[in-house]
Amino acid sequence: MLDVARKHPDVVCWVHLGVAQGFLEALGCDADGTGIRPFAEPGACLLDLPR
């Protein structure tokens, strides 16, 4: 999966962001301000969560 994400971060990373936002909304949290930084660290993206 990591190889696919590296080849297509515009798709894979944004799908993961959508999953995270959906999870937050299912918990009753406001998902506004949630963001993703593709491959901000070696082999990992960083998810920015609202306070």
N, C-alpha and C positions, 0 to 999 in steps of 0.2 A: 504494500500500500504506500509506503514511503516513496518508492520510485515513481508511482503514479502522481503523488502529490507534488513531487519535484518537477515533473513534466507538465502538470496541469494545476498549478496552485490557484489559478483563477477560478477553478471549479471546485476542487477538493476542499480548499481552505474555507471557501464561502459556504459550502454545505455544512462543514463543521461549525461554522459560526451560526448558521440557522438552527442547528440542533441545540447549541448552547442557549440561544435566545428562546427557543421553544421550551426548553427545560426550565429556564428562569420564569417564563410566563406561566407555565404549569404550576410552579410553586407560588404564584401570586406576586412575583417580583416584577419590577419595571425593567425591561430589557434594553431601554434606550441608553445609549452610551456604551453598549457592549461592542467590542471590536476585536479584531484578530490581526496579529503581526506575523505574516507567513515567514517561517524559518528565521525568526529573530535570534534563535540559538541553534547551534549545530544539531540538525536532525529534529528540531522541535519548533512549533509555532507557539506564540504566547497569546493567551486570551486575556483581553482587558475587560474587567467587569466593573459595572457602575457601583458606587458606594451605596 
